[in-house]
């Protein structure tokens, strides 16, 4: 199980790095953001799952939280990158 966790962490790191670089290109970033936003179906508890959320709702909510976290990390990394600041 640890091996899988390390692999997922490595994939996440690569995604954050790629998205951080892409965020510097406003036209491309707008397209990526639109596509990702469409994938995040459940946002901010827009749908009330009831007392016990279904497995599908719980899975989608967890995916939405992770996508949001990856995008936030990429945006923060882009802001902290001194080379990115020089390009703008």
Helices and strands as residue ranges (DSSP letters): H 2-22, H 26-39, H 55-80, H 82-87
